[in-house]
Amino acid sequence: MTDLLTGPDTLPQERRLVTEVPGPRSRELGARRAATVSSAVGSTLPVYVERAGGGVLVDVDGNSFIDLGSGIAVTGVGNAAPAVVAAVQEQVAAFTHTCFMVAPYEGYVAVCEELARLTPGDHEKRSALFNSGAEAVENAVKVARHATGRQAVVVFDHAYHGRTNLTMALTAKNMPYKHGFGPFAGEVYRVPMSYPFRDPEGMTGEQAAARALALVETQVGAGNVAAVLIEPIQGEGGFVVPAPGFLPALADWCRRSGAVFIADEIQTGFCRTGDWFACEHEQVVPDLVTTAKGIAGGLPLAGLTGRADLMDACHTGGLGGTYGGNPVACAAALATIRTMRERELAGAARALEAAMLPRLRGLQERSGAVGDVRGRGAMLAVELVRPGTTEPDAELTARISKACHAQGVVTLTAGTFGNVLRFLPPLVIGQELLGEALDVLDAAFDEHAPAR
């Protein structure tokens, strides 16, 4: 029987190393790359992928890697999921592009209907589609400013929102995202995030929110704030999970002050955290939600969804873009959402959390280098520090990640200080394959990290 997730010619779901890493074909491609691709574009792995499916990536030398990255939370339904492939093939055969702003088509409308159903809240909603998460965020700010007549945007320490000029201003981390690329867009104000591992001991979410909002009120002025923009769980910032009560307190303040509460669910959305959206964990209903990454099974698509009065406040033609809501990407998104619903992948994310957290906490118990274990669903992380301190250890983090790569496991790093190992397995990964990847991680810690 054909597997609905990985197809009739399923790639063997195994870790297999047949050459050194990188192998000869990957090294050859690396040389070609060096001659033609800008050195400003980086890559985590030194290998070149030929095929991928389920929970594995296969490189041009035949090495099979267990994927704990999902292309940075994109391929939640697995790579080349058959339902997505079939939908894309059918749409490509019909037409590839008309531009929705010129000659519209049903797929765009259907994706917006799904976003209205799935995003938090039962209020009347509208959506607009774009290509990337950064575009969705930029347009969320445009909508908030237009609808409120205000300019100030409040963001948080450790935030990541994109690489365009405005989203670089919204992003906290300098290297590699902002260094040398200024000047940046104005009227952006940064306040402290709730970061339980690094906050004063015992600080509650409500107290952390009060700390942040006091700065907003004294240094910005509540009446000047167009929007408060936050990732419900921070991504590139290190999978920082705010203390309970932090997000609801921010949302309540926005309602009282007339500001727009924007949830950046680009990395957390589409079942990644065990709910369709991370805001649901505390029943927070944002005014605007940005989405991308996991929405379309690997094709470039992003969405901005929100209250109808906000989304309809802009003049006709004020939102859009040549490729936004491309028909092929919309077909992929509809197939991806259908797969997530049919296979109950939010529940799969919770099962992955149940399998991974005990293993990661076991690492913390035996290694003095693990300062914190955190995350939710299939979005988990460990923060590495020098034993007995909270001093970040970025060098050890990089060493352990590279050791995993050499043994056939794709891991990613993150964090303002570069000291977080983050895990984003496909929601369809098998438990046996996941267990083997965690065995490799254990071995890398045993080799490189000090024991207690």
CORCORZI-V331404 format. One record per pair of residues at least 12 apart in sequence whose C-alpha atoms are under 6 Angstrom apart, sorted by the first residue. I is the first residue (numbers start at 1). J is the second residue. Records with the same first field share a line. If there is no record, write none. Layout:
BEGIN
I=J + J
END
This chain:
BEGIN
5=81
6=53 + 54 + 81
7=82
15=64 + 65 + 66
16=63 + 64
17=63
18=63
21=406
22=46 + 47
23=61
25=61
26=47 + 48
48=60
52=79
53=78 + 79 + 80
54=78 + 79 + 429
55=67 + 429
65=408 + 409
66=409
67=410
68=410 + 411 + 423 + 424 + 425
69=424 + 425
70=425 + 426
73=424
74=293 + 294 + 298
75=297 + 298
76=294 + 426 + 427
77=428
78=426
83=335
84=332 + 335
87=331
88=328 + 331 + 332
91=328
99=322
107=330
108=325 + 330
112=127
120=285
121=285
124=308
125=306 + 307 + 308
126=305 + 306 + 308 + 311
127=304 + 305
128=303 + 304
129=302 + 303 + 324 + 325
130=301 + 302 + 303 + 324 + 325
131=300 + 301 + 302 + 324
132=301 + 302
133=292 + 302
134=162
136=290 + 303 + 304
144=226
145=226
147=310 + 313
148=226
150=224 + 226
151=226
152=187 + 188 + 224 + 225 + 226
153=188 + 225 + 226 + 227 + 228
154=189 + 190 + 228
155=190 + 229
156=190 + 191 + 192 + 193
157=172 + 192 + 193
158=172 + 237 + 416
159=171 + 172 + 237
160=236
165=184
166=185
169=184 + 185
173=416
191=212
192=212
194=208 + 242
195=242
205=243 + 244 + 245 + 246
206=245 + 246
209=246
225=259
226=259
227=259 + 260 + 261
228=261
229=262
230=263 + 264
231=263 + 264
236=414 + 415
237=415 + 416
238=414 + 415 + 420
248=284
260=287
261=286 + 287
262=286 + 288 + 289
263=286 + 289
264=290
265=290 + 291
266=291 + 292 + 293
270=294
271=346
272=378
273=376 + 377 + 378
274=346 + 349 + 350 + 377
275=346
287=306 + 307
288=305 + 306
289=304 + 305
290=303 + 304
291=303
295=333
296=332 + 333 + 336
297=336
299=329
349=377 + 378 + 427
350=377
352=378
353=377 + 378
366=451 + 452
367=450 + 451 + 452
368=387 + 451 + 452
369=384 + 385 + 386 + 387
370=383 + 384
371=383 + 384 + 385
378=424
379=423 + 424
380=422 + 423
381=421 + 422 + 423
382=420 + 421
383=419 + 420
384=419
392=419
393=419
394=418 + 419
397=419
400=444
403=444
END
